[in-house]
Amino acid sequence: MFHLHGLQSYMGLSGWEAETEPFEDVSKGSVYYEAVMSAGSAGIVQGAGYNRFSPNIYISGIDAQTIISRTLDHVGQENRIFDFSEGDFS
């Protein structure tokens, strides 16, 4: 399982500031509440649609890469996650 909470701690994301909560299925009492809300308000995660995050589903490798890439962009660190050419995999 991809741990957004660990990524939030490592990259220093905190203190989401939004007038409304971006995801209605993440309860305030959950351990990942602040991480999910911070990442949602920063545009790092977009959820499953219809104001839902679906925190208990697995994500694909490309989803994890996208989240990491957006986090690196957000904090201004060099981002080379998608920096490859098609021949790199042969």
N, C-alpha and C positions, 0 to 999 in steps of 0.2 A: 504494500500500500504506500502511495506517495504521501509524505508527511509535510503538508503545507505549514504546519506549526513550526517544524524544525527549520524550514526555509525562511520563515518569517524571522525567527530568532537569529539565524546566521546572517541574514542580509540587513537586519535592523529595521524591518517594517513594523510599524506599530502606530497606534493612535488613529484609527480610522475616523474620518470626520465627514459625516454625511447626515443630511436631515432625515433621511429614511434608510432603513436597513435594506441592502440590496437583495438579501435572500431570506425568505420567510420560513424556510425549513431548517434553519440553524438556530437552536435555542440559546438564550443568553447564558445558561448554565453549563454549556458544553465546553470542554477543554480547548477546542479549536475555534471558539466563537470569534475572538479578537483577530486571529490569523486570517480566517475566512473573510470577515468583514473588511479588514485592512486591505487584503489582496483584491477583494471585489471593488472597493471604492477607488483603488489605484488603477483598476483596469487590467490587473494581472490575470484574474480569473473571471469568467463570464457566467459560469454556472450552467445548469442544464436547461435553462429557458423557463419562462413563466414565473420569474422571481424565485426560482428554486435552485439550490446548489447540489442537492442529492449527495450529501457527505458520506454515505455508506456504500457507494458504488466504486468499482475499480476504474482507473483511467488507463489509457493506452500509453505506450512509450512516447509517442509523438505528442500526446497531451502533456506529459511530464516535461518534455523538452520545450514545449511552447511556454509553459509556466515558468520554467527556469530562465528561458530567453527573455521573457517579458520582465522578470524580476531583475535580471542583470541590466536591461535597458533602463528600468525605473530608477535604480540606484546609481546609474552612470558608470558601470564597470564594463570592461571590454567584453563584448559578446561575440563569440565565434561558434556558437552551437550549431548554427545552420550554415556555416562558412565551409562548404565543401563542393566539389564538382562531381558530376556523375561518374567519372572514371575512378574516383577514390574507393569505390566499392567492388572493383573487379579483381 
